[in-house]
Amino acid sequence: MRFFTLSILALAIAGLGVQAQTAVENNRALWASVNGTKNASLGDYQQHTGKILVSWRMLQGEDGDTAFDLYRLSGGKETKVASRIMQSTNYQDALANRTVDNTYRLTYHGSDETLATYTIRKEQAGSGLPYISIPLKGTEDVCGIDTIFYQANDCSVGDLDGDGVYEVVVKRLLTVKNAAGTVLSDGTGAGTSHKDARHTVVWDAYKLDGTFMWRVKSGPNVPLGNSSAFAIADYDGDGRAEMCIRTAEGTVFGDGTEIGDTDGDGKTDYRTWTGGWVDHYNSAGPEFISIIDGQTGRELARGNFIARGKSEDWGDGYFKRANSFRIAVACFDGALPSVLVGRGVYARSVLEAWDYRDGRLTRRWHFDSDDHPKTYAGQGYHSLSVGDVDSDGYDEVVYGSMTVDHDGSPYSTTGLGHGDALHLGKFDPVREGLQIFACYESGKTVCALRDAKTDAILWQRVGDTDNDTGRCLIADIDPASPGCELWWAGSNAHSIDGNDLGYKPASCNMAIWFDGTLSRQLINGNIIHSQANGRTFTMYRYDESFNNGTKSNPGWYGDILGDWREEVIVPDGTKLKDLKIFSTWYPTEHKFPWLMTDHIYAMSALNQNIGYNQPTHTGYYLGSDLKSDGEAWAATGIAAHGQAAAVPPACYNLNGQRLAAPPAKGIYIKGGKKYVSPR
């Protein structure tokens, strides 16, 4: 199963007719980036300074024989800069004049039909800036008090307006400073609000060219911190992504509409004040989930959030655990994504799936750990993973130490308890299916690698006493060790079968494909580090910052712009001026499908900001011990060069599932392009 977030022709959005079998979008996403002199100290990597890297996506239906030509328009003259590019989806242009705008045009080899274009401006290329900037809109309309600000925090992406290009949504948290400018609260703590601020959280949407689209203001009853998660996906299959958030009385949508006094009790602010601050754990008041239109920010549909009940129902007496909220995306019917809603994590956990179809929100299923054996209680995490663990074509929810089936029934539980860091993907290339790697804080087990389908423990580290291990990571960082390496906070790296490799990785936070090798690098704060080659990129040379205190995660990262390498989205140092999207300038000889066409990867990317931010992973093995790129292609249904296709040419739905024939109505994928059948 593969999941697509991009999608529909602007003509169809405008209500114009689209003929059956008409190609409407290929999602090629040509991109260009450049490295500058600020990274000239990086030794061997200085060779890339001043050159423009042009990259594009490999799409389903393409293979090792798919060849491209690349043109550059500069100074009014178009030149073919490369012909018959086959073994990669990028080209490093060393001859471009960086004092003028350069527009690149991509075609299939031997054809003049334009697949995509992109212009890299002289300001970016000439200055050697390895990022684009999206200016942040001021928040005077949210709160006009000089000491109250809204700092950029977590981000997510989606094609909000249906033009085939991603947009970015950034969550901005209430930040309070004193007259001297000292930050008193940065919004990452869920219990801190301020009486003078009506709104605690703001969600802003921007196009990649910096155009501001819309703003949603939370109102007073949405907690700060990671309980204000949001999920972006095309929930109704119309080709435009929507956003889902938890809302309450006082929420103001992009069109200015506000949720008023829905229960008639005469108030819309349920915060409990202590002096000038609030213990803001929502002990009263109506709670909702809202589907928000990606193009305008207006509310499309509303449903009731999981019932709060009493604080003691969730394991404490002050509503903190009752305010552990999750909003995510998953595909439970094999066709369209659903909203996944969660409440509770430490003791009782309740999950619900909701569908947004034909303008209505309906609940698909309800799971309550109290309704099942006690081994399901206390198994939730500060993060969750989504994927088809049993190969039935539908997603399961890996909520830490337990798994909930696609229909809301209990699937399995390890009983190992609560933890923070959780990873789902293909980590062992010789083992069938997916694996789960997680760390724990409620027993002697430090971390464990388990089979995702059976929950069987494949390898674990058990201590002598109860522990609280806050982080763990699994990624292929060592070309000398087959499969992925795994480690946890303070430990040495271990092989996939548990052997100590004798060295400590640079960090235990997030892994990224950035430098063009098949190994992943590590994002350690604002440094990208390669285990094999050392420091790869020093982001702190630019005006940027990472989020959420010691967790130090980017606003978002993933494969959205060019080829299979991943981009990093971070705010500026003040978190008030702009978002910067850093993209790689390293050429690569490897060619892989656009990572967002892999369902496991897309789910990890879109659910990245839930609770404690977690890294991306693929559902097939992508690592340094691949014998050829074609090994990975086979897992995605794409033929390797000179081989018969693993799956005969076919059409796919928007989730990437192979169809026997084009659907009678709606959008489908064929040959890397989108088509619309009569409606």
Long-range contacts (C-beta under 8 A, 24 or more apart in sequence): 1-331, 1-334, 1-388, 1-393, 1-394, 1-395, 1-599, 1-655, 1-656, 1-657, 2-60, 2-597, 2-598, 2-599, 2-602, 2-636, 2-652, 2-655, 2-656, 2-657, 3-331, 3-337, 3-596, 3-597, 3-599, 3-602, 3-603, 3-654, 3-655, 3-656, 4-234, 4-596, 4-597, 4-602, 4-654, 4-655, 4-656, 4-669, 5-157, 5-158, 5-159, 5-166, 5-232, 5-233, 5-234, 5-241, 5-596, 5-602, 5-606, 6-159, 6-164, 6-165, 6-166, 7-159, 7-162, 7-164, 7-234, 7-239, 7-240, 7-654, 7-667, 7-674, 8-162, 8-238, 8-239, 8-240, 8-667, 8-674, 8-676, 9-162, 9-239, 9-674, 9-676, 10-162, 10-163, 12-162, 12-239, 12-676, 13-161, 13-162, 13-239, 13-240, 18-676, 20-675, 20-676, 20-677, 20-678, 21-662, 21-675, 21-677, 22-675, 22-676, 23-673, 23-674, 23-675, 24-667, 24-673, 24-674, 24-675, 24-676, 25-164, 25-673, 25-674, 26-59, 26-115, 26-116, 26-672, 26-673, 26-674, 27-57, 27-59, 27-164, 27-594, 27-672, 27-674, 28-56, 28-57, 28-59, 28-106, 28-115, 28-116, 29-56, 29-57, 29-116, 29-164, 29-165, 29-560, 29-561, 29-562, 29-594, 30-54, 30-55, 30-56, 30-104, 30-105, 30-106, 30-115, 30-116, 30-117, 30-118, 30-562, 31-55, 31-56, 31-118, 31-561, 31-562, 31-583, 32-102, 32-104, 32-118, 32-120, 32-125, 33-120, 33-130, 33-562, 33-583, 33-584, 33-585, 34-98, 34-120, 34-124, 34-125, 34-128, 34-129, 34-130, 34-585, 35-128, 35-130, 35-585, 36-127, 36-128, 36-129, 36-130, 37-128, 38-128, 38-538, 38-541, 38-542, 39-130, 39-537, 39-538, 39-541, 42-535, 42-536, 42-537, 42-538, 44-533, 45-536, 45-586, 48-92, 48-585, 48-586, 48-587, 49-128, 50-98, 50-128, 51-92, 51-93, 51-94, 51-96, 51-585, 52-92, 52-93, 52-96, 52-98, 52-102, 52-120, 52-125, 53-90, 53-91, 53-92, 53-93, 53-584, 53-585, 53-586, 53-587, 54-90, 54-91, 54-92, 54-93, 54-104, 54-118, 54-562, 55-89, 55-90, 55-91, 55-561, 55-562, 55-563, 55-565, 55-584, 56-89, 56-90, 56-106, 56-115, 56-116, 56-562, 56-563, 57-89, 57-562, 57-563, 57-593, 57-594, 58-89, 58-563, 58-564, 58-591, 58-592, 58-593, 58-594, 58-638, 59-593, 59-594, 59-597, 59-672, 60-593, 60-597, 60-636, 60-637, 60-638, 60-652, 60-656, 60-669, 60-672, 61-638, 61-649, 61-669, 61-670, 61-671, 61-672, 61-673, 62-593, 62-638, 62-672, 63-633, 63-638, 63-639, 63-640, 63-641, 63-645, 64-591, 64-629, 64-630, 64-633, 64-639, 64-640, 64-641, 64-642, 65-641, 66-108, 67-108, 67-109, 67-110, 68-106, 68-107, 68-108, 68-109, 68-115, 69-106, 69-107, 69-108, 69-109, 69-110, 69-111, 70-104, 70-105, 70-106, 70-107, 71-104, 71-105, 71-106, 71-107, 72-96, 72-102, 72-103, 72-104, 72-105, 73-102, 73-103, 73-104, 73-105, 74-100, 74-101, 74-102, 74-103, 75-100, 78-105, 83-109, 84-109, 85-109, 86-641, 87-589, 87-591, 87-641, 88-563, 88-587, 88-588, 88-589, 88-590, 88-591, 89-562, 89-563, 89-564, 89-591, 90-562, 90-563, 90-587, 90-588, 91-587, 92-587, 96-125, 98-122, 98-125, 98-126, 99-126, 129-542, 130-537, 130-582, 130-583, 130-584, 130-585, 131-542, 131-580, 131-581, 131-582, 131-583, 132-208, 132-580, 132-581, 132-583, 133-210, 133-578, 133-579, 133-580, 134-168, 134-206, 134-208, 134-210, 134-578, 134-579, 134-580, 134-581, 135-210, 135-577, 135-578, 136-170, 136-172, 136-204, 136-571, 136-576, 136-577, 136-578, 136-579, 137-204, 137-212, 137-215, 139-172, 139-202, 141-215, 142-199, 142-202, 142-215, 142-217, 143-196, 143-197, 143-198, 143-199, 145-196, 145-197, 147-176, 147-177, 147-178, 147-179, 148-174, 148-175, 148-176, 148-177, 148-194, 148-196, 148-197, 149-174, 149-175, 149-176, 149-177, 149-576, 150-174, 150-175, 150-187, 150-202, 150-576, 151-175, 151-186, 151-187, 151-571, 151-574, 151-575, 151-576, 152-555, 152-571, 152-575, 152-576, 152-579, 153-187, 153-188, 153-547, 153-548, 153-555, 153-571, 153-575, 154-226, 154-229, 154-547, 154-548, 154-555, 154-556, 154-609, 154-613, 155-555, 155-556, 155-569, 155-579, 155-609, 156-230, 156-231, 156-232, 156-556, 156-606, 156-608, 156-609, 157-232, 157-556, 157-558, 157-560, 157-605, 157-606, 158-232, 158-233, 158-234, 158-241, 158-243, 158-294, 158-606, 159-234, 159-239, 159-240, 159-241, 159-294, 160-205, 160-213, 160-232, 160-240, 160-241, 160-294, 160-295, 161-207, 161-213, 161-240, 161-294, 161-295, 162-238, 162-239, 162-240, 162-295, 165-207, 165-208, 166-208, 166-560, 167-205, 167-206, 167-207, 167-208, 167-213, 167-294, 168-205, 168-206, 168-208, 168-556, 168-569, 168-579, 168-581, 169-203, 169-204, 169-205, 169-206, 169-230, 169-232, 169-243, 170-203, 170-204, 170-206, 170-555, 170-571, 170-579, 171-201, 171-202, 171-203, 171-228, 171-230, 171-609, 172-201, 172-202, 172-203, 172-204, 173-200, 173-201, 173-224, 173-225, 173-228, 174-199, 174-200, 174-201, 174-224, 175-575, 185-277, 186-549, 187-224, 187-225, 188-224, 188-225, 188-226, 188-547, 188-548, 188-549, 189-224, 189-225, 190-223, 190-224, 190-225, 190-226, 190-227, 190-280, 190-281, 190-320, 190-323, 191-223, 191-224, 191-278, 191-279, 191-280, 191-281, 191-320, 192-224, 192-277, 192-278, 192-280, 193-220, 193-224, 193-271, 193-277, 193-278, 193-280, 194-276, 194-277, 194-278, 195-273, 195-276, 195-277, 195-278, 198-250, 198-269, 199-250, 199-252, 200-224, 200-228, 200-280, 201-228, 203-230, 203-243, 203-245, 205-243, 205-254, 205-294, 205-297, 206-579, 208-581, 213-254, 213-295, 213-296, 213-297, 214-254, 214-296, 214-297, 215-254, 215-297, 216-243, 216-245, 216-251, 216-252, 216-253, 216-254, 216-292, 216-297, 217-251, 217-252, 218-247, 218-248, 218-250, 218-251, 219-247, 219-248, 219-249, 219-250, 219-251, 219-252, 219-258, 219-259, 219-268, 220-248, 220-250, 220-268, 220-269, 220-270, 220-271, 221-248, 221-249, 221-250, 221-268, 221-269, 221-270, 221-271, 221-282, 221-285, 221-287, 222-246, 222-247, 222-248, 222-251, 223-280, 223-281, 223-282, 223-323, 223-325, 224-280, 226-382, 226-548, 226-609, 226-610, 226-611, 226-612, 227-323, 227-324, 227-325, 228-325, 229-325, 229-326, 229-327, 229-328, 229-609, 229-610, 229-611, 230-327, 230-609, 231-327, 231-328, 231-329, 231-339, 231-340, 231-606, 231-607, 231-610, 232-294, 232-329, 232-606, 233-329, 233-337, 233-606, 234-336, 234-337, 234-654, 235-291, 235-329, 235-336, 235-337, 235-338, 235-339, 235-355, 235-356, 235-357, 236-336, 236-356, 236-357, 236-358, 236-359, 237-335, 237-336, 237-654, 237-666, 237-667, 239-667, 240-293, 240-294, 240-295, 241-294, 242-291, 242-292, 242-293, 242-294, 242-300, 242-356, 243-291, 243-292, 243-294, 244-289, 244-290, 244-291, 244-292, 244-327, 244-329, 244-339, 244-356, 245-289, 245-290, 245-292, 245-327, 246-287, 246-288, 246-289, 246-290, 246-305, 246-325, 246-327, 246-341, 247-287, 247-288, 247-289, 247-290, 247-299, 247-302, 248-282, 248-285, 248-286, 248-287, 248-288, 249-285, 249-286, 251-290, 253-290, 253-292, 253-297, 253-298, 253-299, 254-292, 254-293, 254-296, 254-297, 254-298, 255-296, 255-297, 255-298, 257-298, 257-299, 259-288, 262-286, 279-318, 281-318, 281-319, 281-320, 281-322, 281-323, 282-308, 282-319, 282-322, 282-323, 283-308, 283-311, 283-319, 283-322, 289-327, 289-339, 289-341, 289-354, 289-361, 291-339, 291-356, 291-361, 300-356, 300-359, 301-356, 301-359, 301-360, 301-361, 302-361, 303-354, 303-361, 303-362, 303-363, 305-341, 305-343, 306-341, 306-342, 306-343, 306-350, 306-352, 308-343, 313-348, 314-343, 314-344, 314-346, 314-347, 314-348, 315-344, 315-346, 315-347, 315-348, 321-345, 321-346, 321-347, 321-348, 324-380, 324-382, 324-611, 326-351, 326-384, 326-610, 326-611, 327-610, 328-384, 328-386, 328-607, 328-610, 329-386, 329-603, 329-606, 329-607, 330-386, 330-395, 330-397, 330-603, 331-394, 331-395, 331-599, 331-655, 332-364, 332-365, 332-394, 332-395, 332-406, 332-407, 333-364, 333-394, 334-393, 334-394, 334-655, 334-657, 335-653, 335-655, 335-657, 336-654, 336-655, 337-655, 338-364, 340-384, 340-386, 340-397, 342-380, 342-384, 342-399, 344-369, 344-380, 345-380, 345-381, 345-382, 345-400, 345-418, 345-611, 346-378, 346-380, 346-418, 347-377, 347-378, 348-377, 349-376, 349-377, 349-379, 349-380, 349-399, 349-402, 351-397, 351-399, 351-404, 351-408, 352-408, 353-408, 364-408, 365-407, 365-408, 366-408, 367-404, 367-408, 367-409, 367-410, 369-402, 372-410, 373-410, 373-413, 375-402, 375-413, 375-415, 376-402, 376-410, 376-413, 378-417, 378-418, 378-442, 379-413, 379-414, 379-415, 379-416, 379-417, 379-418, 380-418, 381-418, 381-419, 381-420, 381-422, 381-438, 381-611, 382-419, 382-420, 382-611, 382-612, 383-420, 383-421, 383-422, 383-610, 383-611, 383-612, 383-613, 383-614, 384-422, 384-607, 384-610, 384-611, 385-422, 385-423, 385-424, 385-436, 385-603, 385-604, 385-607, 385-614, 386-424, 386-603, 386-604, 386-607, 387-424, 387-434, 387-452, 387-599, 387-600, 387-603, 387-619, 388-599, 389-424, 389-433, 389-434, 389-452, 389-453, 390-453, 391-433, 391-453, 393-657, 395-603, 398-422, 398-424, 398-436, 398-452, 400-438, 401-438, 401-440, 403-452, 403-455, 412-454, 412-455, 413-455, 414-448, 414-450, 414-455, 414-457, 416-440, 416-442, 416-443, 416-445, 416-448, 417-441, 417-442, 417-443, 418-442, 419-469, 420-469, 420-470, 420-471, 420-612, 421-470, 421-471, 421-472, 421-473, 421-612, 421-614, 422-614, 423-472, 423-473, 423-474, 423-614, 423-615, 423-617, 424-452, 424-600, 424-604, 424-617, 425-474, 425-600, 425-604, 425-617, 425-618, 425-619, 426-600, 426-617, 426-618, 426-619, 426-620, 426-621, 426-635, 427-474, 427-483, 427-484, 427-486, 427-496, 427-617, 427-621, 428-458, 428-483, 428-484, 428-496, 428-621, 429-482, 429-483, 429-621, 429-623, 429-625, 429-626, 430-483, 431-458, 434-600, 434-619, 437-472, 437-474, 437-486, 438-472, 439-469, 439-470, 439-471, 439-472, 439-488, 439-489, 440-467, 440-469, 441-467, 441-468, 441-469, 441-470, 442-466, 443-467, 446-488, 447-472, 447-486, 447-488, 449-474, 449-486, 449-496, 449-498, 459-497, 459-498, 461-488, 461-491, 471-508, 471-509, 472-508, 473-505, 473-507, 473-508, 473-509, 473-510, 473-511, 473-522, 473-615, 474-617, 475-511, 475-520, 475-522, 475-615, 476-518, 476-519, 476-520, 476-622, 476-623, 476-624, 476-625, 477-505, 477-511, 477-519, 477-520, 477-521, 477-522, 477-530, 477-531, 477-532, 478-519, 478-531, 478-532, 478-624, 479-517, 479-518, 479-519, 479-532, 479-624, 479-625, 482-625, 483-621, 483-623, 483-625, 484-623, 505-531, 506-531, 509-551, 509-552, 509-553, 509-615, 510-553, 510-554, 510-557, 510-613, 510-614, 510-615, 511-615, 511-616, 512-557, 512-566, 512-568, 512-615, 513-559, 513-564, 513-565, 513-566, 513-595, 513-622, 514-565, 514-566, 514-584, 514-586, 515-584, 515-586, 516-565, 516-584, 516-586, 516-587, 516-588, 516-589, 516-590, 517-588, 517-624, 518-590, 518-622, 518-623, 518-624, 518-626, 519-623, 519-624, 523-553, 523-554, 523-557, 523-568, 524-552, 525-552, 526-570, 528-568, 537-582, 539-568, 539-570, 539-582, 542-580, 543-572, 543-573, 543-577, 543-580, 544-570, 544-571, 544-572, 544-573, 544-580, 545-570, 545-571, 545-572, 545-573, 545-574, 545-575, 546-570, 547-571, 547-575, 547-613, 548-613, 551-612, 551-613, 553-613, 555-579, 556-605, 556-608, 556-609, 557-608, 557-616, 558-595, 558-596, 558-601, 558-605, 558-608, 558-616, 559-594, 559-595, 559-596, 559-601, 559-605, 559-616, 560-596, 563-588, 563-591, 563-592, 563-594, 564-590, 564-591, 564-592, 564-593, 564-594, 564-595, 566-595, 566-616, 590-629, 591-629, 592-622, 592-629, 592-632, 592-633, 593-633, 593-636, 593-638, 597-636, 597-656, 598-636, 599-655, 599-656, 651-675
